[in-house]
Amino acid sequence: MSISSGLIIELENTYRFFKSTVSIFTEEDSAYKPQPEMMTVSSQVAHVADSVDWFIEGAFGKGWDMDFEGLMAKVNAVTSFAEAMEWLDRSFEAAKKVIGEASDEDLMATIPNPEIMPGAPRLAVVSGIVDHTAHHRGALTVYARGLGKVSPMPYVDP
C-alpha cells in the first residue's frame, strides 16, 4: 500500500464520520446558532470545507492564506446547509485527488511555507484535516442537541 492510499482512507473516514454526524440537519436548520456571536450550522460546515481546501493549498499549492478574517467572512456568507454540504463534498474530493496524485517523495517533502506546521512533511496536513474536522463535528453535535436532535454514532454505518 502506498502512503497516499492510507491517507486517502483517513480522508474518506473523516468525511464519512462528519457526514454521519450532520445527517440529522435539514435546510431549515441552516441559520441555527446557539449564541449570536457563534457560527451557524451552515457556516460551521462551510468552515470545515474551506479548511480542507486551506490545508491542501497550504501544503501543495500557493501556500497558507493567513487572511483569517477574510476566510471567516467567506464561510459566514454561506446561508444554506445544502450549499455548505456541496462545498464539503467538493473539498474532500479535491483533497483526495491531490493526495492520490502525489508521489511518496512529494508527500514526505517538507511543507514549503513554514508559517503553519513548520518542518512537517506535506502529508501532515491530513492529520490537521482529521483533527479540525473532528473538532467541528463535536461542535455540531452540540448544535444538534440545541435543536432537540441527536446525531448518530459516526463509527457505525446505518
C-alpha positions as CSV (number, residue, x, y, z in Angstrom):
1,M,0.0,0.0,0.0
2,S,1.4,3.4,-0.9
3,I,1.5,6.3,1.5
4,S,-1.2,8.1,-0.4
5,S,-3.6,5.1,-0.1
6,G,-3.5,5.2,3.7
7,L,-4.0,8.9,3.7
8,I,-7.0,8.7,1.4
9,I,-8.5,6.1,3.7
10,E,-8.1,8.6,6.6
11,L,-9.8,11.4,4.5
12,E,-12.6,9.1,3.5
13,N,-13.2,8.0,7.1
14,T,-13.1,11.6,8.3
15,Y,-15.6,12.6,5.6
16,R,-17.9,9.7,6.4
17,F,-17.8,10.4,10.1
18,F,-18.6,14.1,9.6
19,K,-21.5,13.4,7.1
20,S,-23.0,10.9,9.6
21,T,-22.8,13.5,12.4
22,V,-24.5,16.2,10.4
23,S,-27.1,13.9,8.7
24,I,-29.7,15.0,11.2
25,F,-29.6,18.6,10.0
26,T,-32.1,19.9,7.4
27,E,-32.1,23.1,5.3
28,E,-34.4,24.6,7.9
29,D,-31.5,24.3,10.4
30,S,-29.1,26.3,8.2
31,A,-29.3,29.6,10.3
32,Y,-29.3,28.0,13.7
33,K,-26.6,29.1,16.1
34,P,-26.6,28.6,19.9
35,Q,-25.4,32.2,20.6
36,P,-25.4,35.4,18.5
37,E,-21.6,35.5,18.1
38,M,-21.3,31.9,17.0
39,M,-21.2,30.4,13.5
40,T,-24.4,29.0,12.1
41,V,-24.9,25.3,11.2
42,S,-24.2,26.3,7.5
43,S,-21.1,28.4,8.3
44,Q,-19.7,25.6,10.5
45,V,-20.0,23.1,7.6
46,A,-18.6,25.7,5.2
47,H,-15.7,26.4,7.5
48,V,-14.8,22.7,7.6
49,A,-14.9,22.6,3.8
50,D,-12.9,25.8,3.5
51,S,-10.3,24.4,6.0
52,V,-9.9,21.2,3.9
53,D,-9.1,23.5,1.0
54,W,-6.9,25.7,3.1
55,F,-4.7,22.7,4.4
56,I,-4.3,21.3,0.9
57,E,-3.5,24.7,-0.7
58,G,-1.1,25.4,2.2
59,A,1.0,22.3,1.7
60,F,0.6,21.6,-2.0
61,G,-0.5,24.9,-3.6
62,K,0.3,28.6,-3.3
63,G,0.8,28.4,0.5
64,W,-1.1,29.4,3.6
65,D,-3.8,32.1,3.3
66,M,-3.3,33.9,6.5
67,D,-6.3,36.3,6.0
68,F,-8.4,34.6,8.7
69,E,-10.9,37.5,8.8
70,G,-11.5,37.1,5.0
71,L,-11.7,33.3,5.3
72,M,-14.3,33.7,8.1
73,A,-16.3,36.3,6.0
74,K,-16.4,33.8,3.2
75,V,-17.8,30.9,5.3
76,N,-20.2,33.2,7.2
77,A,-21.7,34.2,3.8
78,V,-22.9,30.6,3.3
79,T,-26.5,30.6,4.5
80,S,-27.6,27.2,3.0
81,F,-26.9,23.9,4.6
82,A,-27.2,22.2,1.2
83,E,-24.7,24.7,-0.3
84,A,-22.3,24.1,2.5
85,M,-22.6,20.3,2.1
86,E,-21.9,20.6,-1.6
87,W,-18.8,22.6,-0.8
88,L,-17.7,19.9,1.7
89,D,-18.2,17.2,-1.0
90,R,-16.1,19.1,-3.5
91,S,-13.4,19.9,-0.9
92,F,-12.9,16.3,0.2
93,E,-12.9,15.0,-3.4
94,A,-10.3,17.6,-4.3
95,A,-8.1,16.7,-1.3
96,K,-8.3,13.0,-2.2
97,K,-7.3,13.9,-5.8
98,V,-4.3,15.9,-4.7
99,I,-3.1,13.3,-2.1
100,G,-3.8,10.5,-4.6
101,E,-1.7,12.1,-7.3
102,A,1.2,12.9,-5.0
103,S,4.3,10.7,-5.1
104,D,5.6,9.3,-1.8
105,E,8.5,11.7,-2.2
106,D,6.1,14.7,-2.6
107,L,4.1,13.6,0.5
108,M,7.3,13.3,2.6
109,A,8.7,16.7,1.4
110,T,8.6,19.5,3.9
111,I,5.7,21.9,3.7
112,P,7.3,24.8,1.7
113,N,5.9,27.7,3.8
114,P,6.8,27.2,7.5
115,E,4.2,29.6,8.9
116,I,2.0,26.7,9.7
117,M,3.2,23.2,10.8
118,P,6.9,24.3,10.4
119,G,9.2,21.4,9.4
120,A,6.4,18.9,8.9
121,P,6.1,16.8,5.8
122,R,3.2,17.7,3.5
123,L,1.3,14.5,4.5
124,A,0.9,16.0,8.0
125,V,-1.9,18.2,6.7
126,V,-4.1,15.1,6.6
127,S,-3.8,14.9,10.4
128,G,-4.7,18.6,10.5
129,I,-7.8,18.0,8.4
130,V,-8.8,15.0,10.6
131,D,-8.3,16.9,13.8
132,H,-10.0,20.1,12.7
133,T,-13.0,18.2,11.2
134,A,-13.4,16.2,14.4
135,H,-13.4,19.5,16.4
136,H,-16.3,20.9,14.3
137,R,-18.1,17.5,14.2
138,G,-18.2,17.8,18.0
139,A,-19.4,21.4,17.9
140,L,-22.2,20.4,15.6
141,T,-23.3,17.6,17.9
142,V,-23.9,20.3,20.5
143,Y,-25.8,22.4,17.9
144,A,-27.9,19.3,17.2
145,R,-28.8,18.9,20.9
146,G,-29.8,22.6,21.0
147,L,-32.3,21.8,18.2
148,G,-33.6,18.8,20.1
149,K,-31.8,16.3,17.7
150,V,-29.3,13.6,18.4
151,S,-26.5,12.8,15.9
152,P,-26.0,9.1,15.2
153,M,-22.8,7.4,16.3
154,P,-20.5,8.2,13.4
155,Y,-18.4,5.0,13.5
156,V,-21.2,2.6,12.6
157,D,-22.7,2.5,9.2
158,P,-26.5,2.8,9.4
